[in-house]
Amino acid sequence: MLEIIDKKVIESPIVKGMIEATDNMWRMGWDERNGGNISYLLMEDEIIPYIDTTRVLRTLKLNFPVPELAGKYFLVTGSGKYFKNVKNNPSDCLGIIQVSDCGSDIDILWGLENDGQPTSELPSHFMSHIARLEVDPNHRVIMHNHATNLLAMTFTHELDENEFTRTLWQMCTECVVVFPHGVGILPWMIPGTDAIGKKTAEKMKEFELVVWPHHGVFGAGATIDETFGLIETAEKAAQIYTIINSHQGGVMQVITDAELLELAKAFGVTPKSGVLKAN
């Protein structure tokens, strides 16, 4: 019976999408070892066809109650799990959980086998979900990884949010369209703590992308694809920045502020105020 349930869940669109995303992130070098984590807010009708939501495998106590998420379901990556292994062993590396009615516990409904735990970044994920839902009712996904060139850029570029954002926008025409709200930046902090979770959530009220200097990036979106594409776009811009700054000749021209404003107008987006000099 358990094997039948497990097979049904693995064949569901939600789990297939998570497997594809984790595999792509590993192949792109963003999630070495057990680096990176994803949480996906699920609607009940997405999981009812595949899982018995009354069947609880284990219950875990939260040390950070989240009454705002009471009763909600999430598909999460596991703590200490390698993204390269998700494809071949999803029920060990992933889990479907439900927050209790009081928000102080989580029930594991599927996966996280062998006494697995949800990602150690769960405080940051839950806090960011709460923050994003306050500003975007369509929000569903929080994605964290160690995008190589964005990480590298935090060593070579000033960590001012407006200047960092402006540089990324200048690197690739689509950037101001994909993330017009810009990029939030935290000071360096120890990961996996409530402190970094709270600071990230504060930024998530304004930004869909939050950079953790010398560590990685947090992204938010309505779908796995949208969130992956958001990080992918910023990472491509950071790669271009890194490439051109390795040349002795330096930069000869960029997309101007006036051109970025013209581009934003053409695509019906409003760039973050204060980033562009002509804004």
Steps between C-alpha positions, in 0.01 A plus 500: 500500500780743590678424174182576305456835681866586450481425127187713460661799674822474299299498176308813600571824308610679819768247589612459139545878481707501817718215375565683174583826679742344748672306224540812285634703793756231577607470135548877481734486799275699732449224757818320589484229767191577713498868414165654409137437589149551360155523656181498295165606646243247378128529451298215649346405164852450361582223746164335582518278186841368605513480878283426802531824698362333814791255511778660710841331497665717764441828682781748564493792743586843361710736710357789299117480497341615174126543564480700176564173311270280708360207305708569190683230304857525371730290286850550639854379445660313790775609735843372399369357172702528181311642203686259272322212679143634482436359153580142599367508856227764532321345798820524703599851390158668487198518727141622506414663831199674653514775761278424799184700572679695772814550291735347759561159337536342159367163392703301249253348255741355246874461442796600720567133553756367748401760761579784262433859599379794289766744387693671781405829331131434573477805732620727217264331254191525720570860594553591136180321394309704757657824378441429131137395553436839659597675175426233239201265541629289208829426676590131535876432485814587698825383342851530644822409325864596462484655153867521410533837332260685730707368789821611327355844434456558874881496529568747218205742502391745767213358702265791452158375389438774243846480346501119498158499334600763246808303399295184446242690295780640281641156425204351317200661332239272659609557862301814575194325357549176698583661835392867489483511882875448507713291735506514879829445681563389859818545698698178544319283756515142629257285296231279649416740782179681592694827470583458131146372441351818645732728304433311176124519558522876554671533162248265338225755559673716239708263287452162332879455503712528815875450490690354793855634442772236459234230529219503244155628414136462606235525229120508517232438240163356406642182344817292503577608141442868571723498808772298327486738203526803727821375658627375163458846347682680783772235496553548123537876555751439779693265270522771234617748764770258612615429144529863392677599819767239433603681181768766525312733270202508736152613397470723196122542508191385692125531468438857614254603767287674238494181292407290804210736573389478137521120519299486822231722350478279192441191715269668748716463812606765753866490603583534869516868586846643563694248291514681168648847492239623253220353716 
